[in-house]
Amino acid sequence: MLHDILMILLGLVIGLVIGFFGARMLMKKYLKKNPPINEKMIEAMMSGMGRKPSQKQIKQVMNQMNRYM
């Protein structure tokens, strides 16, 4: 009886660990393929704040965002 309960708990823990890392891998792959923000969006955002960004500034913002992903 105790052996059965331990096997069920072990199966649940292993399933949770595999599920977590599998979902994490899929999300990273999805975000790499479909980034949530691109250069055009950054340019529109900065223009909306009243400044005309240079290409260098846009690249800097993109590099900062990619560093945290």
PQR file with spaces between the fields and no chain letter, atoms N, CA, C, O and H, PARSE charges and radii, in Angstrom:
ATOM       1  N    MET     1       0.830   -1.187    0.000 -0.4000 1.5000
ATOM       2  CA   MET     1       0.000    0.000    0.000 -0.0000 2.0000
ATOM       3  C    MET     1       0.877    1.255    0.000  0.5500 1.7000
ATOM       4  O    MET     1       0.673    2.153   -0.817 -0.5500 1.4000
ATOM       5  N    LEU     2       1.839    1.320    0.899 -0.4000 1.5000
ATOM       6  CA   LEU     2       2.733    2.468    0.950 -0.0000 2.0000
ATOM       7  C    LEU     2       3.559    2.555   -0.330  0.5500 1.7000
ATOM       8  O    LEU     2       3.842    3.643   -0.833 -0.5500 1.4000
ATOM       9  H    LEU     2       2.006    0.591    1.562  0.4000 1.0000
ATOM      10  N    HIS     3       3.936    1.395   -0.842 -0.4000 1.5000
ATOM      11  CA   HIS     3       4.695    1.338   -2.083 -0.0000 2.0000
ATOM      12  C    HIS     3       3.885    1.924   -3.240  0.5500 1.7000
ATOM      13  O    HIS     3       4.442    2.637   -4.075 -0.5500 1.4000
ATOM      14  H    HIS     3       3.706    0.511   -0.434  0.4000 1.0000
ATOM      15  N    ASP     4       2.612    1.644   -3.306 -0.4000 1.5000
ATOM      16  CA   ASP     4       1.746    2.167   -4.371 -0.0000 2.0000
ATOM      17  C    ASP     4       1.624    3.694   -4.288  0.5500 1.7000
ATOM      18  O    ASP     4       1.681    4.380   -5.308 -0.5500 1.4000
ATOM      19  H    ASP     4       2.159    1.064   -2.628  0.4000 1.0000
ATOM      20  N    ILE     5       1.461    4.210   -3.095 -0.4000 1.5000
ATOM      21  CA   ILE     5       1.334    5.659   -2.910 -0.0000 2.0000
ATOM      22  C    ILE     5       2.626    6.354   -3.323  0.5500 1.7000
ATOM      23  O    ILE     5       2.590    7.385   -3.994 -0.5500 1.4000
ATOM      24  H    ILE     5       1.415    3.653   -2.266  0.4000 1.0000
ATOM      25  N    LEU     6       3.769    5.792   -2.924 -0.4000 1.5000
ATOM      26  CA   LEU     6       5.054    6.376   -3.306 -0.0000 2.0000
ATOM      27  C    LEU     6       5.261    6.351   -4.815  0.5500 1.7000
ATOM      28  O    LEU     6       5.807    7.304   -5.372 -0.5500 1.4000
ATOM      29  H    LEU     6       3.798    4.954   -2.379  0.4000 1.0000
ATOM      30  N    MET     7       4.843    5.295   -5.483 -0.4000 1.5000
ATOM      31  CA   MET     7       4.978    5.211   -6.939 -0.0000 2.0000
ATOM      32  C    MET     7       4.098    6.258   -7.634  0.5500 1.7000
ATOM      33  O    MET     7       4.512    6.860   -8.625 -0.5500 1.4000
ATOM      34  H    MET     7       4.400    4.521   -5.031  0.4000 1.0000
ATOM      35  N    ILE     8       2.903    6.470   -7.121 -0.4000 1.5000
ATOM      36  CA   ILE     8       2.010    7.486   -7.689 -0.0000 2.0000
ATOM      37  C    ILE     8       2.618    8.873   -7.507  0.5500 1.7000
ATOM      38  O    ILE     8       2.643    9.668   -8.445 -0.5500 1.4000
ATOM      39  H    ILE     8       2.566    5.981   -6.316  0.4000 1.0000
ATOM      40  N    LEU     9       3.104    9.163   -6.308 -0.4000 1.5000
ATOM      41  CA   LEU     9       3.732   10.461   -6.053 -0.0000 2.0000
ATOM      42  C    LEU     9       4.975   10.666   -6.916  0.5500 1.7000
ATOM      43  O    LEU     9       5.191   11.758   -7.442 -0.5500 1.4000
ATOM      44  H    LEU     9       3.083    8.517   -5.545  0.4000 1.0000
ATOM      45  N    LEU    10       5.787    9.632   -7.063 -0.4000 1.5000
ATOM      46  CA   LEU    10       6.976    9.711   -7.900 -0.0000 2.0000
ATOM      47  C    LEU    10       6.589    9.976   -9.362  0.5500 1.7000
ATOM      48  O    LEU    10       7.229   10.777  -10.043 -0.5500 1.4000
ATOM      49  H    LEU    10       5.612    8.745   -6.636  0.4000 1.0000
ATOM      50  N    GLY    11       5.553    9.306   -9.828 -0.4000 1.5000
ATOM      51  CA   GLY    11       5.071    9.529  -11.191 -0.0000 2.0000
ATOM      52  C    GLY    11       4.572   10.952  -11.396  0.5500 1.7000
ATOM      53  O    GLY    11       4.825   11.558  -12.436 -0.5500 1.4000
ATOM      54  H    GLY    11       5.034    8.655   -9.275  0.4000 1.0000
ATOM      55  N    LEU    12       3.868   11.482  -10.411 -0.4000 1.5000
ATOM      56  CA   LEU    12       3.387   12.863  -10.502 -0.0000 2.0000
ATOM      57  C    LEU    12       4.539   13.864  -10.541  0.5500 1.7000
ATOM      58  O    LEU    12       4.526   14.804  -11.336 -0.5500 1.4000
ATOM      59  H    LEU    12       3.663   10.989   -9.565  0.4000 1.0000
ATOM      60  N    VAL    13       5.525   13.660   -9.689 -0.4000 1.5000
ATOM      61  CA   VAL    13       6.668   14.574   -9.652 -0.0000 2.0000
ATOM      62  C    VAL    13       7.427   14.528  -10.972  0.5500 1.7000
ATOM      63  O    VAL    13       7.784   15.571  -11.522 -0.5500 1.4000
ATOM      64  H    VAL    13       5.536   12.896   -9.044  0.4000 1.0000
ATOM      65  N    ILE    14       7.673   13.335  -11.478 -0.4000 1.5000
ATOM      66  CA   ILE    14       8.383   13.208  -12.760 -0.0000 2.0000
ATOM      67  C    ILE    14       7.571   13.845  -13.880  0.5500 1.7000
ATOM      68  O    ILE    14       8.136   14.527  -14.736 -0.5500 1.4000
ATOM      69  H    ILE    14       7.384   12.488  -11.031  0.4000 1.0000
ATOM      70  N    GLY    15       6.266   13.640  -13.891 -0.4000 1.5000
ATOM      71  CA   GLY    15       5.408   14.242  -14.904 -0.0000 2.0000
ATOM      72  C    GLY    15       5.410   15.763  -14.832  0.5500 1.7000
ATOM      73  O    GLY    15       5.428   16.431  -15.866 -0.5500 1.4000
ATOM      74  H    GLY    15       5.807   13.086  -13.195  0.4000 1.0000
ATOM      75  N    LEU    16       5.391   16.311  -13.634 -0.4000 1.5000
ATOM      76  CA   LEU    16       5.435   17.765  -13.476 -0.0000 2.0000
ATOM      77  C    LEU    16       6.754   18.350  -13.968  0.5500 1.7000
ATOM      78  O    LEU    16       6.768   19.386  -14.632 -0.5500 1.4000
ATOM      79  H    LEU    16       5.376   15.768  -12.794  0.4000 1.0000
ATOM      80  N    VAL    17       7.849   17.695  -13.645 -0.4000 1.5000
ATOM      81  CA   VAL    17       9.161   18.186  -14.067 -0.0000 2.0000
ATOM      82  C    VAL    17       9.274   18.145  -15.584  0.5500 1.7000
ATOM      83  O    VAL    17       9.700   19.123  -16.198 -0.5500 1.4000
ATOM      84  H    VAL    17       7.838   16.854  -13.105  0.4000 1.0000
ATOM      85  N    ILE    18       8.901   17.034  -16.192 -0.4000 1.5000
ATOM      86  CA   ILE    18       8.967   16.916  -17.656 -0.0000 2.0000
ATOM      87  C    ILE    18       8.020   17.920  -18.307  0.5500 1.7000
ATOM      88  O    ILE    18       8.386   18.548  -19.301 -0.5500 1.4000
ATOM      89  H    ILE    18       8.555   16.239  -15.693  0.4000 1.0000
ATOM      90  N    GLY    19       6.832   18.083  -17.777 -0.4000 1.5000
ATOM      91  CA   GLY    19       5.875   19.041  -18.321 -0.0000 2.0000
ATOM      92  C    GLY    19       6.373   20.471  -18.225  0.5500 1.7000
ATOM      93  O    GLY    19       6.196   21.255  -19.158 -0.5500 1.4000
ATOM      94  H    GLY    19       6.536   17.573  -16.969  0.4000 1.0000
ATOM      95  N    PHE    20       6.990   20.817  -17.114 -0.4000 1.5000
ATOM      96  CA   PHE    20       7.519   22.175  -16.928 -0.0000 2.0000
ATOM      97  C    PHE    20       8.596   22.484  -17.957  0.5500 1.7000
ATOM      98  O    PHE    20       8.535   23.509  -18.635 -0.5500 1.4000
ATOM      99  H    PHE    20       7.134   20.180  -16.356  0.4000 1.0000
ATOM     100  N    PHE    21       9.582   21.600  -18.076 -0.4000 1.5000
ATOM     101  CA   PHE    21      10.672   21.863  -19.005 -0.0000 2.0000
ATOM     102  C    PHE    21      10.219   21.775  -20.456  0.5500 1.7000
ATOM     103  O    PHE    21      10.730   22.501  -21.309 -0.5500 1.4000
ATOM     104  H    PHE    21       9.632   20.767  -17.525  0.4000 1.0000
ATOM     105  N    GLY    22       9.274   20.903  -20.740 -0.4000 1.5000
ATOM     106  CA   GLY    22       8.731   20.832  -22.098 -0.0000 2.0000
ATOM     107  C    GLY    22       7.997   22.104  -22.476  0.5500 1.7000
ATOM     108  O    GLY    22       8.191   22.626  -23.574 -0.5500 1.4000
ATOM     109  H    GLY    22       8.859   20.314  -20.047  0.4000 1.0000
ATOM     110  N    ALA    23       7.160   22.610  -21.586 -0.4000 1.5000
ATOM     111  CA   ALA    23       6.424   23.850  -21.854 -0.0000 2.0000
ATOM     112  C    ALA    23       7.384   25.031  -21.952  0.5500 1.7000
ATOM     113  O    ALA    23       7.184   25.925  -22.775 -0.5500 1.4000
ATOM     114  H    ALA    23       7.003   22.187  -20.694  0.4000 1.0000
ATOM     115  N    ARG    24       8.411   25.042  -21.131 -0.4000 1.5000
ATOM     116  CA   ARG    24       9.398   26.123  -21.173 -0.0000 2.0000
ATOM     117  C    ARG    24      10.129   26.134  -22.512  0.5500 1.7000
ATOM     118  O    ARG    24      10.344   27.192  -23.102 -0.5500 1.4000
ATOM     119  H    ARG    24       8.574   24.316  -20.462  0.4000 1.0000
ATOM     120  N    MET    25      10.507   24.952  -22.982 -0.4000 1.5000
ATOM     121  CA   MET    25      11.199   24.852  -24.260 -0.0000 2.0000
ATOM     122  C    MET    25      10.300   25.316  -25.410  0.5500 1.7000
ATOM     123  O    MET    25      10.754   26.033  -26.302 -0.5500 1.4000
ATOM     124  H    MET    25      10.332   24.093  -22.502  0.4000 1.0000
ATOM     125  N    LEU    26       9.036   24.911  -25.390 -0.4000 1.5000
ATOM     126  CA   LEU    26       8.110   25.315  -26.434 -0.0000 2.0000
ATOM     127  C    LEU    26       7.868   26.825  -26.421  0.5500 1.7000
ATOM     128  O    LEU    26       7.782   27.438  -27.485 -0.5500 1.4000
ATOM     129  H    LEU    26       8.667   24.328  -24.665  0.4000 1.0000
ATOM     130  N    MET    27       7.758   27.428  -25.252 -0.4000 1.5000
ATOM     131  CA   MET    27       7.546   28.878  -25.170 -0.0000 2.0000
ATOM     132  C    MET    27       8.760   29.642  -25.682  0.5500 1.7000
ATOM     133  O    MET    27       8.606   30.639  -26.388 -0.5500 1.4000
ATOM     134  H    MET    27       7.828   26.930  -24.388  0.4000 1.0000
ATOM     135  N    LYS    28       9.958   29.195  -25.338 -0.4000 1.5000
ATOM     136  CA   LYS    28      11.160   29.863  -25.833 -0.0000 2.0000
ATOM     137  C    LYS    28      11.224   29.784  -27.356  0.5500 1.7000
ATOM     138  O    LYS    28      11.561   30.759  -28.028 -0.5500 1.4000
ATOM     139  H    LYS    28      10.082   28.386  -24.764  0.4000 1.0000
ATOM     140  N    LYS    29      10.901   28.626  -27.879 -0.4000 1.5000
ATOM     141  CA   LYS    29      10.913   28.429  -29.330 -0.0000 2.0000
ATOM     142  C    LYS    29       9.870   29.330  -30.001  0.5500 1.7000
ATOM     143  O    LYS    29      10.150   29.933  -31.037 -0.5500 1.4000
ATOM     144  H    LYS    29      10.627   27.834  -27.334  0.4000 1.0000
ATOM     145  N    TYR    30       8.685   29.423  -29.424 -0.4000 1.5000
ATOM     146  CA   TYR    30       7.622   30.261  -29.973 -0.0000 2.0000
ATOM     147  C    TYR    30       8.003   31.738  -29.933  0.5500 1.7000
ATOM     148  O    TYR    30       7.798   32.456  -30.912 -0.5500 1.4000
ATOM     149  H    TYR    30       8.458   28.933  -28.583  0.4000 1.0000
ATOM     150  N    LEU    31       8.553   32.196  -28.816 -0.4000 1.5000
ATOM     151  CA   LEU    31       8.923   33.603  -28.685 -0.0000 2.0000
ATOM     152  C    LEU    31      10.090   33.971  -29.593  0.5500 1.7000
ATOM     153  O    LEU    31      10.187   35.110  -30.050 -0.5500 1.4000
ATOM     154  H    LEU    31       8.720   31.614  -28.021  0.4000 1.0000
ATOM     155  N    LYS    32      10.970   33.019  -29.856 -0.4000 1.5000
ATOM     156  CA   LYS    32      12.064   33.289  -30.777 -0.0000 2.0000
ATOM     157  C    LYS    32      11.536   33.440  -32.205  0.5500 1.7000
ATOM     158  O    LYS    32      12.004   34.286  -32.966 -0.5500 1.4000
ATOM     159  H    LYS    32      10.892   32.094  -29.484  0.4000 1.0000
ATOM     160  N    LYS    33      10.564   32.613  -32.550 -0.4000 1.5000
ATOM     161  CA   LYS    33       9.981   32.656  -33.889 -0.0000 2.0000
ATOM     162  C    LYS    33       9.044   33.856  -34.054  0.5500 1.7000
ATOM     163  O    LYS    33       9.007   34.463  -35.124 -0.5500 1.4000
ATOM     164  H    LYS    33      10.183   31.926  -31.931  0.4000 1.0000
ATOM     165  N    ASN    34       8.293   34.200  -33.018 -0.4000 1.5000
ATOM     166  CA   ASN    34       7.326   35.303  -33.047 -0.0000 2.0000
ATOM     167  C    ASN    34       7.603   36.275  -31.904  0.5500 1.7000
ATOM     168  O    ASN    34       6.925   36.231  -30.878 -0.5500 1.4000
ATOM     169  H    ASN    34       8.323   33.707  -32.149  0.4000 1.0000
ATOM     170  N    PRO    35       8.584   37.143  -32.070 -0.5600 1.5000
ATOM     171  CA   PRO    35       8.905   38.064  -30.971  0.2800 2.0000
ATOM     172  C    PRO    35       7.736   38.988  -30.664  0.5500 1.7000
ATOM     173  O    PRO    35       7.014   39.397  -31.573 -0.5500 1.4000
ATOM     174  N    PRO    36       7.543   39.319  -29.399 -0.5600 1.5000
ATOM     175  CA   PRO    36       6.401   40.137  -29.009  0.2800 2.0000
ATOM     176  C    PRO    36       6.512   41.587  -29.475  0.5500 1.7000
ATOM     177  O    PRO    36       5.503   42.291  -29.521 -0.5500 1.4000
ATOM     178  N    ILE    37       7.709   42.047  -29.820 -0.4000 1.5000
ATOM     179  CA   ILE    37       7.873   43.434  -30.258 -0.0000 2.0000
ATOM     180  C    ILE    37       8.976   43.458  -31.321  0.5500 1.7000
ATOM     181  O    ILE    37       9.943   42.699  -31.242 -0.5500 1.4000
ATOM     182  H    ILE    37       8.528   41.476  -29.782  0.4000 1.0000
ATOM     183  N    ASN    38       8.820   44.330  -32.304 -0.4000 1.5000
ATOM     184  CA   ASN    38       9.831   44.432  -33.352 -0.0000 2.0000
ATOM     185  C    ASN    38      10.269   45.890  -33.508  0.5500 1.7000
ATOM     186  O    ASN    38       9.815   46.770  -32.776 -0.5500 1.4000
ATOM     187  H    ASN    38       8.035   44.946  -32.368  0.4000 1.0000
ATOM     188  N    GLU    39      11.145   46.123  -34.458 -0.4000 1.5000
ATOM     189  CA   GLU    39      11.730   47.459  -34.626 -0.0000 2.0000
ATOM     190  C    GLU    39      10.682   48.498  -35.021  0.5500 1.7000
ATOM     191  O    GLU    39      10.750   49.646  -34.583 -0.5500 1.4000
ATOM     192  H    GLU    39      11.514   45.408  -35.052  0.4000 1.0000
ATOM     193  N    LYS    40       9.729   48.104  -35.835 -0.4000 1.5000
ATOM     194  CA   LYS    40       8.679   49.045  -36.252 -0.0000 2.0000
ATOM     195  C    LYS    40       7.842   49.483  -35.054  0.5500 1.7000
ATOM     196  O    LYS    40       7.460   50.649  -34.955 -0.5500 1.4000
ATOM     197  H    LYS    40       9.674   47.171  -36.191  0.4000 1.0000
ATOM     198  N    MET    41       7.560   48.560  -34.153 -0.4000 1.5000
ATOM     199  CA   MET    41       6.787   48.901  -32.957 -0.0000 2.0000
ATOM     200  C    MET    41       7.559   49.868  -32.061  0.5500 1.7000
ATOM     201  O    MET    41       6.977   50.797  -31.500 -0.5500 1.4000
ATOM     202  H    MET    41       7.870   47.613  -34.233  0.4000 1.0000
ATOM     203  N    ILE    42       8.853   49.652  -31.929 -0.4000 1.5000
ATOM     204  CA   ILE    42       9.679   50.545  -31.103 -0.0000 2.0000
ATOM     205  C    ILE    42       9.710   51.932  -31.723  0.5500 1.7000
ATOM     206  O    ILE    42       9.586   52.935  -31.020 -0.5500 1.4000
ATOM     207  H    ILE    42       9.325   48.897  -32.385  0.4000 1.0000
ATOM     208  N    GLU    43       9.877   51.990  -33.050 -0.4000 1.5000
ATOM     209  CA   GLU    43       9.898   53.278  -33.729 -0.0000 2.0000
ATOM     210  C    GLU    43       8.572   54.018  -33.555  0.5500 1.7000
ATOM     211  O    GLU    43       8.564   55.226  -33.319 -0.5500 1.4000
ATOM     212  H    GLU    43       9.978   51.175  -33.621  0.4000 1.0000
ATOM     213  N    ALA    44       7.451   53.300  -33.671 -0.4000 1.5000
ATOM     214  CA   ALA    44       6.136   53.920  -33.493 -0.0000 2.0000
ATOM     215  C    ALA    44       5.956   54.417  -32.062  0.5500 1.7000
ATOM     216  O    ALA    44       5.392   55.489  -31.841 -0.5500 1.4000
ATOM     217  H    ALA    44       7.457   52.319  -33.863  0.4000 1.0000
ATOM     218  N    MET    45       6.431   53.646  -31.095 -0.4000 1.5000
ATOM     219  CA   MET    45       6.305   54.034  -29.692 -0.0000 2.0000
ATOM     220  C    MET    45       7.114   55.304  -29.407  0.5500 1.7000
ATOM     221  O    MET    45       6.628   56.223  -28.747 -0.5500 1.4000
ATOM     222  H    MET    45       6.889   52.775  -31.274  0.4000 1.0000
ATOM     223  N    MET    46       8.351   55.346  -29.909 -0.4000 1.5000
ATOM     224  CA   MET    46       9.188   56.522  -29.673 -0.0000 2.0000
ATOM     225  C    MET    46       8.640   57.738  -30.417  0.5500 1.7000
ATOM     226  O    MET    46       8.708   58.856  -29.906 -0.5500 1.4000
ATOM     227  H    MET    46       8.746   54.600  -30.445  0.4000 1.0000
ATOM     228  N    SER    47       8.098   57.533  -31.618 -0.4000 1.5000
ATOM     229  CA   SER    47       7.491   58.643  -32.355 -0.0000 2.0000
ATOM     230  C    SER    47       6.256   59.155  -31.627  0.5500 1.7000
ATOM     231  O    SER    47       5.979   60.355  -31.635 -0.5500 1.4000
ATOM     232  H    SER    47       8.042   56.625  -32.034  0.4000 1.0000
ATOM     233  N    GLY    48       5.521   58.257  -31.002 -0.4000 1.5000
ATOM     234  CA   GLY    48       4.348   58.653  -30.232 -0.0000 2.0000
ATOM     235  C    GLY    48       4.704   59.477  -29.016  0.5500 1.7000
ATOM     236  O    GLY    48       3.890   60.258  -28.523 -0.5500 1.4000
ATOM     237  H    GLY    48       5.747   57.282  -30.995  0.4000 1.0000
ATOM     238  N    MET    49       5.940   59.300  -28.524 -0.4000 1.5000
ATOM     239  CA   MET    49       6.393   60.092  -27.379 -0.0000 2.0000
ATOM     240  C    MET    49       6.989   61.421  -27.822  0.5500 1.7000
ATOM     241  O    MET    49       7.458   62.197  -26.989 -0.5500 1.4000
ATOM     242  H    MET    49       6.602   58.666  -28.924  0.4000 1.0000
ATOM     243  N    GLY    50       6.977   61.694  -29.135 -0.4000 1.5000
ATOM     244  CA   GLY    50       7.428   62.986  -29.605 -0.0000 2.0000
ATOM     245  C    GLY    50       8.887   63.051  -30.017  0.5500 1.7000
ATOM     246  O    GLY    50       9.446   64.143  -30.112 -0.5500 1.4000
ATOM     247  H    GLY    50       6.597   61.064  -29.811  0.4000 1.0000
ATOM     248  N    ARG    51       9.516   61.920  -30.262 -0.4000 1.5000
ATOM     249  CA   ARG    51      10.902   61.955  -30.732 -0.0000 2.0000
ATOM     250  C    ARG    51      11.069   61.068  -31.945  0.5500 1.7000
ATOM     251  O    ARG    51      10.399   60.044  -32.079 -0.5500 1.4000
ATOM     252  H    ARG    51       9.062   61.032  -30.184  0.4000 1.0000
ATOM     253  N    LYS    52      11.949   61.461  -32.813 -0.4000 1.5000
ATOM     254  CA   LYS    52      12.269   60.683  -34.011 -0.0000 2.0000
ATOM     255  C    LYS    52      13.520   59.874  -33.712  0.5500 1.7000
ATOM     256  O    LYS    52      14.615   60.434  -33.670 -0.5500 1.4000
ATOM     257  H    LYS    52      12.493   62.293  -32.705  0.4000 1.0000
ATOM     258  N    PRO    53      13.383   58.570  -33.502 -0.5600 1.5000
ATOM     259  CA   PRO    53      14.546   57.760  -33.118  0.2800 2.0000
ATOM     260  C    PRO    53      15.462   57.469  -34.319  0.5500 1.7000
ATOM     261  O    PRO    53      14.998   57.329  -35.450 -0.5500 1.4000
ATOM     262  N    SER    54      16.742   57.383  -34.051 -0.4000 1.5000
ATOM     263  CA   SER    54      17.688   56.970  -35.079 -0.0000 2.0000
ATOM     264  C    SER    54      17.723   55.439  -35.100  0.5500 1.7000
ATOM     265  O    SER    54      17.230   54.778  -34.185 -0.5500 1.4000
ATOM     266  H    SER    54      17.119   57.497  -33.132  0.4000 1.0000
ATOM     267  N    GLN    55      18.312   54.899  -36.154 -0.4000 1.5000
ATOM     268  CA   GLN    55      18.418   53.440  -36.260 -0.0000 2.0000
ATOM     269  C    GLN    55      19.274   52.884  -35.123  0.5500 1.7000
ATOM     270  O    GLN    55      19.018   51.783  -34.636 -0.5500 1.4000
ATOM     271  H    GLN    55      18.713   55.435  -36.897  0.4000 1.0000
ATOM     272  N    LYS    56      20.278   53.633  -34.703 -0.4000 1.5000
ATOM     273  CA   LYS    56      21.144   53.193  -33.599 -0.0000 2.0000
ATOM     274  C    LYS    56      20.344   53.069  -32.301  0.5500 1.7000
ATOM     275  O    LYS    56      20.521   52.106  -31.555 -0.5500 1.4000
ATOM     276  H    LYS    56      20.485   54.528  -35.099  0.4000 1.0000
ATOM     277  N    GLN    57      19.472   54.032  -32.032 -0.4000 1.5000
ATOM     278  CA   GLN    57      18.656   53.979  -30.813 -0.0000 2.0000
ATOM     279  C    GLN    57      17.699   52.790  -30.862  0.5500 1.7000
ATOM     280  O    GLN    57      17.495   52.118  -29.851 -0.5500 1.4000
ATOM     281  H    GLN    57      19.329   54.814  -32.638  0.4000 1.0000
ATOM     282  N    ILE    58      17.120   52.530  -32.011 -0.4000 1.5000
ATOM     283  CA   ILE    58      16.198   51.397  -32.156 -0.0000 2.0000
ATOM     284  C    ILE    58      16.939   50.095  -31.905  0.5500 1.7000
ATOM     285  O    ILE    58      16.427   49.216  -31.211 -0.5500 1.4000
ATOM     286  H    ILE    58      17.286   53.076  -32.833  0.4000 1.0000
ATOM     287  N    LYS    59      18.143   49.960  -32.462 -0.4000 1.5000
ATOM     288  CA   LYS    59      18.946   48.744  -32.254 -0.0000 2.0000
ATOM     289  C    LYS    59      19.312   48.573  -30.779  0.5500 1.7000
ATOM     290  O    LYS    59      19.311   47.454  -30.266 -0.5500 1.4000
ATOM     291  H    LYS    59      18.558   50.674  -33.026  0.4000 1.0000
ATOM     292  N    GLN    60      19.626   49.679  -30.095 -0.4000 1.5000
ATOM     293  CA   GLN    60      19.966   49.599  -28.671 -0.0000 2.0000
ATOM     294  C    GLN    60      18.791   49.083  -27.862  0.5500 1.7000
ATOM     295  O    GLN    60      18.956   48.235  -26.985 -0.5500 1.4000
ATOM     296  H    GLN    60      19.627   50.588  -30.512  0.4000 1.0000
ATOM     297  N    VAL    61      17.597   49.596  -28.160 -0.4000 1.5000
ATOM     298  CA   VAL    61      16.401   49.147  -27.430 -0.0000 2.0000
ATOM     299  C    VAL    61      16.142   47.668  -27.722  0.5500 1.7000
ATOM     300  O    VAL    61      15.817   46.910  -26.809 -0.5500 1.4000
ATOM     301  H    VAL    61      17.463   50.284  -28.873  0.4000 1.0000
ATOM     302  N    MET    62      16.284   47.250  -28.984 -0.4000 1.5000
ATOM     303  CA   MET    62      16.074   45.839  -29.335 -0.0000 2.0000
ATOM     304  C    MET    62      17.079   44.941  -28.616  0.5500 1.7000
ATOM     305  O    MET    62      16.718   43.874  -28.121 -0.5500 1.4000
ATOM     306  H    MET    62      16.548   47.866  -29.725  0.4000 1.0000
ATOM     307  N    ASN    63      18.347   45.378  -28.558 -0.4000 1.5000
ATOM     308  CA   ASN    63      19.361   44.574  -27.861 -0.0000 2.0000
ATOM     309  C    ASN    63      19.058   44.468  -26.372  0.5500 1.7000
ATOM     310  O    ASN    63      19.253   43.406  -25.780 -0.5500 1.4000
ATOM     311  H    ASN    63      18.640   46.246  -28.960  0.4000 1.0000
ATOM     312  N    GLN    64      18.587   45.546  -25.759 -0.4000 1.5000
ATOM     313  CA   GLN    64      18.224   45.494  -24.339 -0.0000 2.0000
ATOM     314  C    GLN    64      17.072   44.523  -24.117  0.5500 1.7000
ATOM     315  O    GLN    64      17.082   43.754  -23.155 -0.5500 1.4000
ATOM     316  H    GLN    64      18.429   46.408  -26.240  0.4000 1.0000
ATOM     317  N    MET    65      16.083   44.553  -24.999 -0.4000 1.5000
ATOM     318  CA   MET    65      14.931   43.659  -24.834 -0.0000 2.0000
ATOM     319  C    MET    65      15.320   42.210  -25.051  0.5500 1.7000
ATOM     320  O    MET    65      14.850   41.329  -24.330 -0.5500 1.4000
ATOM     321  H    MET    65      16.074   45.178  -25.780  0.4000 1.0000
ATOM     322  N    ASN    66      16.179   41.947  -26.041 -0.4000 1.5000
ATOM     323  CA   ASN    66      16.598   40.571  -26.313 -0.0000 2.0000
ATOM     324  C    ASN    66      17.472   40.014  -25.204  0.5500 1.7000
ATOM     325  O    ASN    66      17.501   38.804  -24.980 -0.5500 1.4000
ATOM     326  H    ASN    66      16.561   42.662  -26.626  0.4000 1.0000
ATOM     327  N    ARG    67      18.187   40.894  -24.507 -0.4000 1.5000
ATOM     328  CA   ARG    67      19.024   40.429  -23.404 -0.0000 2.0000
ATOM     329  C    ARG    67      18.195   39.848  -22.269  0.5500 1.7000
ATOM     330  O    ARG    67      18.656   38.941  -21.577 -0.5500 1.4000
ATOM     331  H    ARG    67      18.163   41.877  -24.688  0.4000 1.0000
ATOM     332  N    TYR    68      16.981   40.353  -22.063 -0.4000 1.5000
ATOM     333  CA   TYR    68      16.140   39.887  -20.958 -0.0000 2.0000
ATOM     334  C    TYR    68      15.189   38.790  -21.366  0.5500 1.7000
ATOM     335  O    TYR    68      14.391   38.338  -20.545 -0.5500 1.4000
ATOM     336  H    TYR    68      16.607   41.090  -22.626  0.4000 1.0000
ATOM     337  N    MET    69      15.245   38.348  -22.599 -0.4000 1.5000
ATOM     338  CA   MET    69      14.356   37.255  -23.034 -0.0000 2.0000
ATOM     339  C    MET    69      15.052   35.932  -22.949  0.5500 1.7000
ATOM     340  O    MET    69      14.462   34.902  -23.274 -0.5500 1.4000
ATOM     341  H    MET    69      15.893   38.715  -23.266  0.4000 1.0000
